[in-house]
Structures are given as C-alpha cells and as structure tokens.
C-alpha cells in the first residue's frame, strides 16, 4: 500500500507553468480564436451553424428564438458562455461586416451606429442562403466528425464549404501571441480568381489581382494606397489606409456641406463614435471652419453632414479631418489561419490554392459516394429486371418455401432443398439462380405493381440513366480537368447568386500636408507612482480636489504644442508629444509612460516639459559619484530617444534635477550625496561645473570598495529633513567638503 508521501509528485514550477501556458495558448489558437483555412470559420461559428442545421433552420423555414440556438450550441458543442456565442451569432447577421452574411436575423441585431443587439430572448434567427453553401451535403460523409467536449455528441471538425468564405467574408481574431485580420473581398471577384487559378495553377499574384483587385469592404470607402496591395497579398501582412467617401454640396447662406456617404470598415459598428469625434472638434473649436455637424443617415444609407462656414478652404479642412478623426484610418492586414492545427500566414495565392485543394477533396468524396450509390442502385435495378423474366419461377419458389430465409437462399445460391416445386424442370431452373443478396432482398420486397408493362419500362429507363451516370462519375473521378469543370460550374452558379458590384474604390492618394493650425492650450500631465500617465486641460485640472491630486507624484504643466521629456536611470532621454498623451478624466487611470515612450528596463527620474528644459540646467549625479551640470539647450532634438549623459560600464544615473541658472548663481543651493554605507557629503551647487551631455562629469565623492551613491540631489537652506529609504537624513548636519573628499557618517533622525 502506497503512502501519501509516495503519491506526491515533485514538479519544477517553472517547467509546469511553461507547459500549462503552452497548452492553454494552443487551445486558444486552435479551438477558439483563429479560423480554419478550409471553411474560414472559427469553432464557435462552425458550431452555431451546425446547431442551426440540426434544428432545421433552413432559409425557407421560420425563424427560431436566438436563445434556443445559443442554448443548443452551448449545451452540445461550445461550453464557453452564452454571451460569446450570441456575440458570434450577431456578427454573422451583420451585412456591414460580412459580404455574405451567414445568418438571417429577425429583430434588433444592432446597427452600424454601434447600437447593441437586443437580448437573445427577443431576437430570432435562421440560416441564410450563404450559410447553405457551407452546409450542403454535410450528412454525406464528406468531412471528418469528432466528439464534442463531453463525448456525448459528434460535431464536424470542418464544414463542407463550397464557397471561398475566408476570402469573401474575412475574419478577425486575437489569440495568444498572434492575431488574424483578414479583409473581406467581393464575392464575384473571388470566384473569378479561384476559377482563374484552376485554369492556370502557375498564375502569379499580379495575375490573380486582375480578378481579385483588392479588399472590398461592405462599408465601401476608398483604399488610398492601392499600390501596396500586391505586396500585402504576397506576404500576407501589411497596412491599408481607408478613407471615408465624401461629397461637397451647397448649403444655405453661402455655406457648403461635406457629406460623408461611406465610412472606413474600421468604423463599421461604431459610426456614432465617429460622429461624436466630429461634434467634439466643432464644439471645442479645434476647426474654426465647422459651423455644424449632424447625422442624416436613414435606411437609404449613411449621410453625415459637416456644414462649413462661408468662404473656407474645404480641401484644407478635409486634410485636417483625415488627420484628427477616423475619417481616414489604418486597417492592419494579417492573413493568418489554421492549417493542420498550425497557425500560418498565407499569401493570396496560397489561400486560393488551399480552397481549391479542399474543393478537390470534397468533390472527390462526393462523386465517389454518388458512384457507390449508383452502382448499388443499378445492381438492384438489374436484379428486378432479371426477376421479371422469371417471375413465375420466383412465385413458385415463394409458395414452396417454408420461410423467407429459405426462399432468399434459393434465389442467391440456387439451394432447392426442402422447397416444393410443381415440376422437376422448375426445380432444375431454380438451381441456376444466382441473384446477389441486395437483389434478392429487393425482389422479395417487390410489389406486384412492378409487373405492369409501364413499370418495367421505367426500370429499363432507370438502368440506362444509371449506366450514363456511372460513366460520367468515372470520367469526373478519373480526370482532374473534368473535376475542376464541375467545381467551376457550381462556383459560376454561386457568382450569379451572390455577386454584387464593387463597393470599395482603389486609389493612390498622397497624404497632403495638414496646414490646419492647432489651438494652443495649457495642459497638465499627471503621473502616479506606478507610471500611469494622462493629461488634463487647465479647466478640468482646476476642478480636481487636493485629495485626488495627492495620488500623483509628478504634475507637469505643459502646452499642447510642447513635448514631455523623460530622463531615466539608464542615462537616456525620451520625448513624447503632449498631444499624444491621452486626455483623461479625474477617475481615469491613464496609460503607462513606458508604452507612450517605449521605455525599456529603466526607471524614470525626471519629467519636464521641453519649454522648461530649454531654459534650465540639469544636475546629473551617478552611482559611481560623478557630478555635472548640463544646459537644457543641448537636448533640442526631434528624435524620440537620445543619450542624456555618458556613463561608465555598470554605472547608472541616481539623480537628475532641473535648476534655473539664476539659482545656481545665487549660491543658496546645497548638493547632498549619501552612499549605501551611509556616508554623506555636501557642497554648494555653484561649485558644480557645467559639461556637455556627452561627458561623464567629475568625481563628486571618493567611494570605498563596494560602496556607491544611493541618494543625491540638492536642497534649499530651509529644508530640514530628507526622507529616503525609510530614514530621515538631516542635511544641515552634513558638513561641506571638497568634492573629491571622502564623506562623513550621515546624520540620521531615528523616529520613535
């Protein structure tokens, strides 16, 4: 009998976490977030469509409550929460997201404005005609099935999609360490591209683009960098610039209107936020040219109206709007999909190739099944025809047999034992019978009406049809070109059913210089002790209570046209434009300064506006005891990151403080340095020499082996205590020494 100690398994924590996280990541990638390259569906979408077809929700059947569909999907196939399933169901109804919606929704399924769908108990749904192209012949053993999560049901691992859904509808998904962002395309163009590939497998990406010109978003708009599409299709990655389509109309009192009729695909399902941003720009008078903004959209289409004041430069205003709003946005293309349980970034040609390969597999299985069924039926028909020629003998066998089994044995094997015949000739003839087992069963089940002459004629006609079908099936299965012809015939039928005119215009529009002058305003940048940063205008800042302000360890006054400069322990200076710092409300957390400046493994020491920096000097003190002053003028640069000082190997900055030149001259500031061994040294700020930022400075304190500066800065005459590392140091007790001298023991106040 094993003891409890024997049953304990010792595992390395790091290895166990690594393996467990890897398993989780693979599960998210394969089973949740990324589409299969063959049918273009994520598992939750596939399961919803399968559950709907099991419920019989074909396009010609009544709608069924969405709650029932979600319940069946979650209970049988996808145990990950009803909200995620309903969200996926809603997405498949959106004609502004998908070129060919897969679900026909009835009720409030949200809108392009950003309105959410009604609760699932209020909405109804059924399969669309587009979905039927994904589900046709699902019960014909064309695709593999596998057990569901509890092995109580079988579900398809892929749908027998005969429409290139992945390219037509596109998809979006975020997995662990990777994401997919496949743009939608025009159905007719994609079908033409697939047919062109089947006719010429050596076709190039440029050749495919004669048919598939580029993404075709359901929201229309304009792709402004069409020349880059070929490169994106080659690599499977890239960025598209999508611009709203606008028209200029005359308005009242000499004004003109900018009318937005199509919006970027990135704003689909969020049009109200675009409108709000336009209203905010007009309200805050960022663009003085705007007189009014209103939404006149209806069932006829989108119509956002920007009314422009009289005698204003509309082109210039449009340039500013493209810069400031989502009227021009970037769509990041990442054509990532799963093949054989591996996430792969596909090129356009490779996606078409994978679809054609899948079609060859599906159609081969389909026609193999048809051939087998035709052979089986022909066997029976031939048996029935043969039986009509000896029907009297068969009747005699049946009348003389004591059981069906005995009669069947006679028909198949010619066994006449224990069967009574009227004549020896009949018995001898019966011994020559050699029907197959399926034929014998069909004969025994044959109704007497089959003996009518017209029925006999139908049997002969059916046999002729089966013979012709078998020849056709063999021809298709034996010749790849014939198989491709069948695939192309069905695709052409789909093109007639789903083809629509192209909506997205492809153009090459240069980004013009924006000459809209920005309104200068005072801002305050607030940084808490964790580095979360936000900006606030002067009005909002003035309304904050003292208690709220205590949360922020750094508050930097700055203009919106200025830059925030961040000096770090690694001797670097980072810059971020003030207008790039997200504005926040008092309760907003903000954004990490490391994300705004791309700071690596280093800690910020000083936050200062460039305007103040330019008029100041900076005091630098390092752990190795080097001291210097640097003029702020030296840090004038357009680069986001530069070295702020020179450091020895293993050294780092322990203090960066700004000081105005007049304070240095006044001589009332004292520099304090305290080491890890609690030695201290003080000297006047006016004794510190000014150096270039490329210099390391001079030695400020002589350090013993293993000792280094842990605190440094300057103090004013009235400062009584320095609190650092949980201790209170007394600056007035730190005697002035020569800078190269060894420090004295620091005077410390012990709190009771």
N, C-alpha and C positions, 0 to 999 in steps of 0.2 A: 504493500500500500504506500503510495507516494505521499510525502509530507507537503505542507503548504509551502515550505521553502523550495522544494523541488519544482513546484508548479509556477514559480516566479521566473519570468523571462527577462534577462538583462538586455536592454537595448541602448544603443548610443542615441541620445536625444537628438543631436544634430542630424544623424542619418535618418532617423524615424520621421522628423519634421520634413526633411528633404523629400523622402519617398511619398509621404502623405500629401504634401503640397503638389508634387508632380502628378499623382493620381487625380487629385482634385482638378488641376489645371487641364489635364487631358479630358476629363469628364465634361468640363465646361466647354472646351473647344469642340469636341466631337458630338456631345449629346445635348448641347443647349444653344450655343451662340452662333455657330458658323453653318452655312448652307452646304448641302451636298452638291457637287458639281453636276450630277446627272439630272436631278429634278429641280435644283435651285431652291430647295425648301429647307428650313430649319426643322428639327424634330417636332417642335410644338406645332408648327404649321401643318406638317405632314399628318400628325395625329388628329388635329382638328378636322382636316378634310376627310380622313379615313372614318372618324367617328360620324361625320355628317353623312357619308355614303352608306354607312351601316344603318343609320336612321332613315334612309330612303329619301333624303332631302335633295332630290334632283331638281334641275331648273324648272321642270314642269309640274312640280309638286308644291303644296302650300308651304309657307314659311313656318318654322318652328321656333319656339322661345329660345333665345340665346342661352338662358340659364340651363336648359336641358342639354344643349350641345356642350357647354362648358362642363356640366356635371358628368356627362358620359366620358368626355375626354380626360378629365382629371381622375375619375374613378377607375377607368380601364387602362389608360396609357400614360398619362403625364401628371404624376403626383407632386407638382411643384407650385400649387396655389392657384386659386381661381382667377385672381387679378391678372397674372401673367398670361393665362390662356385667353381671357376675354380681351386683353390688350392686343394680342396677336390676331384674334378674330376680327376685331375692329379694324386693325391695319389692313387686313385682306379685303375690306369693303371699300377702301379709300381710293376713289378714282383720281384724286390729286396726288397720290403717292405711287400708284401702280398703273402701268399702261393697260394691263388686262386684269381687272380685279377678279379674285378667286372666290369671293363670297358675295352673294346678293343680299344686302341688308334691308330690313324693313323697320323704319322707326328712326329715332335720333341716334345716329352713329357719329356725331361730332361734325365739325366743318373745317374748312381750310383756314378759318379765322383763328382757330385754336380752341374752340369750344369742345369740351369733353363729351364723350358718348354718354347716353343715359344708362342707368343701371341695367345689368343683363336681364333682370326680370321684366323690363319694359320693352326690350327690343326683340326682334325676330330675324331669322336668317335662313338661307338655303344656299345650295351650291350655285355658282354662276356657270355660264356656258364655257368660260375659260377654264374653270376647275375640271370640267368633264374631260378636257384634253389630258389632264393629269391622272385621271382615274379610269379611263377606258380600258376594258379587258383586265381589270385588277384581279378578277377571280379566275383568270386563265393560266395561272402559274407562270407568269412572265417575270415576276420579281421575287426576290427572297423575302420570306417572313421570319420573324424571330419572336421569342417570348417577351411579354411585357414585363413591367417591373416586378410583379409577384408571380410570374409564370402561369397566370390563370387565363390569359388570352394570348392570341397571336396577332402581331401587327406587322405591316410592311416596313422593311428597312429602307426602301426607296419606292417611290410611286412610278408607274409606267408612263412617264411624261412623254408625250409625242409632240409637245410644243416647247421650244427653247425658252423656258420660263426664266432661267437665271439671267439671261441677257435682256429679255423683254421687260421684266419687272424689276430687275436689280434687287439689291438687298443691303441691309445694314446690320452689323453685329459687332459686339465688343466681347472678346474672350480674355483669357489671362495672357498678357504679354503680346497680344495681337488683336487686330480688328479687321473687319471687311467693310468695304463701302463700294458696292457695285452700282454704277449708274443705270437707270432704265434706258431702253432703246425703243425705236419704232418697230412694232411687230412686223410690218411688211418688209422693212429693210433687213431685219434679222433673218427672216425666212429666205429672202433673196440671197443673203450672204451664205446661209447654210447650203442652199441649192448650188451656188457658185462653187463652194468648196467640194461638194460631192462630184461635180463635173470636172473639177481640176484640183486634186489634193495638193498640188505644188503651188497653189495660189499664195501670193505674199500678203502681208498686212495691207499694203497700199492697194492691192487688188481687191481685198475684202472691203476696203473703205470706199470703193466705187459703189458698193451696195449698202454697207453699214457706214454711213457718213460720219456718225458720231453719236454721243448720247442724245436722246430725245426725251426731255423731261415732260411729265404730264402738265406741269405749270407753264410750259413754253419758255419764254425769256430768250436771252441771247448769250451764247458762249463766245467770249471776246478773245480767246487765244486758241482759235481753231488749228493753227499751225502746229500746236503742241500735242494734238490728239493722237497723231501717228506714233509719236514716241511713247505716249501713255499706253497705247494699245500694244506696243512692242514689249514693254517692261511690265505692264500690269499695275503701274503706280504712277502717280503724278497729280497735278492740281489743275482744276478748271476754274476759270473766272466766269461767273454767271452774273449777268446784268439784267435788271428789270427792263421790260419794253415800255417805252414812254411815247406819248403823242403830245404835241403842242396845240392847244386850242385857244381861240379868242374868248375873252370873258367880258364882263361889264366894266364900264368906266375906263376903258383903255388897258385893263389888266389882261394878262394871259394865264392860262392854266397848263401845268404839267400834269398829264393824266397817265397814271400807271395802269396798264391793262394786263400785264403779265408780270409775275414776281419770280425771283430765283427759287429753284427747287429746295434750297436750304431753308427757306422761309415757309414752305408748304406746311400747313397745320399750325402756323404761328403768325398769320398775317396781321393779327391785332397788335403784336409787338412791334412790327414794322410801322404800323400806323401811329402807335404811341411814341415811337422814337421821332417820327416826323413832327408830331404835335409838340413834343418836348423841345425840339430845336426851334420851332416857331415861338413857343411860349418864352423860352429863355433868350430869345433874340440872338441866337448863335448865327442865324442867317437873317439879316435885316430885310432881305428881299421878299421873304414869305409873308403874305397877307393872311392866308387862311389855309387850313388843312381839313379835309372831310372825306368820309368814306361813302361813296355812292354805289357800292357793289350790289349786285342783285343776282337772280338766277341766270341772267344773261351773261354774267361774267364779272371779273374784277374791274373796279374803277375807283382808284384812289386819286383824289384831286388835290393838287398843291396849287393854290392860287397865288400868283406872283404879282408884286406891285408894279405899277406902271413904269415903263422905261428902264427896266432892269435887264441885266445880261443873263438870259436863261441858260445858255451853254455853260457859263461860269458857275451858276448856281447848281446845275446838274453835276458838274465835276465835284463840287463840294458835297453834294448829297451822296454821290457814289463813294466818297471817301468816309463820310461820317455815319452812314446808315447801311443797312443790309440790302439797299437797292442794288449794290454790287457786292457779291460775296464769293468766297472760295469754296469749291467742292473738292475735297480730297479723295481721289480715286485710289482704291486699293482692292484689286480684283482677286481676293483671297477666298478659296473654297476648299472643301474637304474631298479628297480622293483616296480611297482605300484606307480610311481612318488617318490620313495625313493631311495637315493644312498646307496648301500650296498656292503660291501667287501665280495666276495664269495670265498669259497674253490673250489677245482677242482670238487669234487663230487657234490657240490651244483650247480655248473654251468651245469654239465651234467644232473642233476635232473631237473633243470629249463627248459633245452632244451627238455627233454623227455616229461615233463608236457605240454609244448607248442605244441609239436607234437601230443599228445593225443587230445588236444583241436582242433587243425587244422583238423586232420584226422576224428574226430568225426563229425565235421561240414561238412567236405567234403562228407563223406558217408551218412550222414543224407540228404544232398542235392541230392546225387545220388539216394537214396531210394525214396525221394519225386518225383523226375523226373521219375523214373522207374514206380512208382505207377500211376502217371499221364499219362504216355505213354501207360501203359498196359490198363488203363481204355479206352482210345481211340481205341486201337487195338481190344480189346474185343467188343467194340461198332461197329467197322467196320465189324468184323467177324459176329456178330449178325445181322448186317444190310444186309449182302449179302444173308442171309437166307430168308429175307422178302423184297428183293429189289423191287419186283413188286408192293407190297403194298406201299412202300415208294414213288415210282414213281407216283402211283395213288394219294397219298396224295399231292404230289407236284403239279400235274396237276390240282387237285381240289381246291387248296388253292389260295386265292387272294393275299397273302403276305408271305414273308419268316417267319415273326413273327408268323403267323397263323400256318404254317407248323411245325415250331420248337415247338410251344405249343402242337401240336398234338403228336409229337414224344416223348416229355418229359412227358406230363401229360395225354395223351390219349384223349384230347379235340377235338371232331369231329364237333363241331358246325360250321355252315356256310361253311363246306367243302363238295364238291360234290364227291360222290362215285358212282361207276358203279353199285355196288350191296350192299345190306344190310349186307351181310357176310363180305365184305371188311370193311364196317364202324364198324361192331362189332369187327373185328380183330384189327382195328386201335385203338379202345378204350382200348385195353390191352397193348399198347406200353408204356414202362417206361424207355426210354433212359435217361442218365444223360445229363446235359446241355453241357459239353465238348464233349460228344459223339454225341449229336445232331448237334453241330456246325461242327464237323469233317465229319459227314455223308453228311450234306448239301454242304460241300466243296469237297466231294469225287469225283474224276474224274471217268468217265465210264471205264477207263482202269483197275480200281481196280476189275472189274468183270471178268477179264481174269483169267483163272484157275491157271496160274503160279503165278499171283499176290496174289490170295487167299492163295496159298501155302506159299508164303513169309510172309503173315500176321500170319499164324499159327506158322511158324518158329520163327518169331519175338516174338510172345506171349510166346512161350516156353523159348526163351532166356531171356525175361524179368522176367519170373517166377523164372528161375535159378538165375538171378542177384539179385532179391529181397531177395531170400533165403540167398544168400551169404552176402548181405549188412546187413541183420538182424543178421546173425551169427557174423559178424565183430563187429557190434554195441553192441551186447549182450554179447560178451566175450572179456575181456581186453587182454587176451593172443593172440587172433586172431588179434586184433587191432595192438598189438606190432609186430606180424608177418608181417603185411602189411608194417608197418614203417620200419622194418629191411630189407625187400625186396628192398624197394626203396633206403635205405642207402647203401646196398650192390651194387646196380647199380651205385650209386654215387662213391663208392670206386673204381670200375673198371674205371670210367671216370676220376677221379681226383687224384687217389693215385700216389705218387711219392716216390722214395727211400729217406730214412732219410738223411739229409744233415749235421746236427749239431751233432758232436760227444760228448758223455757224458763221462767225466773222472774225476778223483780226482787227481789233480796235486798240490803238495805243493808249496808254494811261497818260492823260494830259496833266500838266502841272496845275495844281489847285491854287488859285490865287485868292481864294476867299480868306479874308483876314479874320483871325480869331479875336474874340473879345477877351481882353486881358482881365483877369480876376485874381483876387487873393485867395490862396488855399492854405490849409493846414494839413500836414502829413502826420498821422498818428501811428506810432509803432508800439505794440505792447511787448512784454518781456519775452514772449515766445517768437517774436519776429513777424506777427501778423500786422499787415500794413493797410491803411486806407487813407483816402484824402477827403476833406470836407471843405465846403466853401465857408467864407467868414461868417455868414448868417447862421448856418447850422452849427458851426463851432461855438458861436456865442451863446447858443441856447443850451449847450451841454452843462450839466451840473458839475461842481467840483469833485463830487464822489466819482462820477463817470471818468473824469479826466485823470484821476489817480491811477487808473488801470494802465495808463500809457507811460512808458519810461522815456520815450522820445517824442517830442512835439516840435515839428519843424515848420515855421512859416515859409511859404514859397509862392511864387506866381505860377499860373498855369502854363506860362511860356518858358519857365525855367526848368532846370534838371536837378534831381536829388542825387547827391554824391554820397557814396557809402565807402568808408575806409575800413579794412579788415585786418585781422591779426597776421595774415599771410603777406602783408605788405602790398596789397592790391587796392585799387580804387575802381568802383563800379558806378556807372551812371544809368539812371532811368528817367525818362521824360516825365515831368509832373503830370501831364495829361494821360500818361499811360498807367498811372496809379489809379485803380478803380475807386470811384467815389462810393462812399458808404454812409449809412445812417448810424446814429449812435449805438444801436444794438447790433449792427453788422460786425462780423468777425474780421473781415478783410482777407487779404491774400498774403501768403508768406513772402517776405522780402527775397528769400532765396529763389523763388520762382520768377519774381519780377526782374532780378538782376542776374540770374543764373550763377549765384554764388556757390562754390564747391564746398570742400571740407574746411571752412574757415569761419570765424565769428566776426560779426560787425562790431566796430569800436566807436565809430563816429558817423552820424547822419547830419548832413549840412547841405543847404541849397548852394548851387554854384555861384549865385549872385553874392552871397555872403562869403563864400570861399575865396572869391576873386579879390575881395577887399581885406582878407585876413592873412595871417601866417599860421602854419600848423606846427605844433610841438610834437616831435616823434621821440619816443623812448622805447628801447627794445629790451628783451630779457637778458641779453648779454651786456646791458648797461650803456649802450650807445645813445647819444642825445644830439638833437639838431632842431633847428627851425627851418621851415621851407616856405617860400612865398606861394600863396594860393594861385598866383598868376601862372605858375608852371603847370597847372592841371587843366589848362584850357585845351580841350580835345573833343573830337566828335566820336571817338572810339568808345565803345561801351565798357571796356575794361583796359586799364593800364597798370603798370607797377608804380606804386606811390612812393616807394623808397627802396634802397638797396639793403639786402640782408645777408649776413654770413650764413653758412650752412648750419642748420639746426637752430637758428635764431628766429624769433618772431616778434611782432610789434605788441607791446603791452599797453602803450598809451598813444592816442592821437587826440590832441585837443586844439581847438582853434583859439586864436588870440589876436586882437586888433593891434596894429603897430603902435598906436599911442599907449596901450597898456604895457607893451614891452619897454617903451621909453620911460614911462612913469616910474618903473623900478619898484612897484609895490606888490609884485607877484613873486611867490617863492615856489621853486620846483622841489618836489618831495619824491624820493626814491626809497622803497622799502623792499628788502630781499626776503627770500624764503627762510633764511636763518634769523630773521627779524632784526637785521641791521638796517640802519636808515642814514640818509644823507640829504641835506637841504642846501640850496643855493638860489641866488636871485635869477629870475627869468632873463634879466638883461645880460647875464653872463653867458647865455646860450648863443652860440654862433649860428649864423644863417648859412645854409648849404643848398646845393642843388638837390633835386629829388633823386638823382642817380648816385648820390653819395651816401655812405652809411653814417656819417657824423663823427663825433668824437666820443671817447670813453668818458662816461659821466661818473662812474663809480668803479673802484677796484674790487673785484669779487674773488672770494676764496674758492678753492676747488669744490665743485658740486653745488655752489650757490648761484642763484640767478634772481633777477628782479621779478617780484610778483605783483608789485603795485607801483604806479608812478603817476604823476600829474602835477598841476600847480595849484596853489591855494592862495587865497587873499588874506590880508593881515587879520581880518575879523573872524576867520574860520577857526573854531576851537577844536573840533574833533573830525577825524577821518574814520569812517566806518568801513571796514574791509574784512572779508572772510570771517565775519562774526566777532571781530575785535575792533576796539576803538583806539586809534592812534592819535597822539597829541602833537600836532605839527609845530606848536610853539616850543616844545621841548626838544625838537630836532635841531641840533646846532648846525650853523653854516660851516661848511668845509670847502676846501678846494675840490674841484670836480673829480680829479683823479684819486682823491684820498679814499681810504677805507672808511666805511660808515661806522657809526656808533650804534650801540644797542638801542632799539626803538623804545620810546616811552609809550606804555600801554596802560589804558584805564581798564581795570577789572570791574565789571558790573556785578553788583551783589546778586 
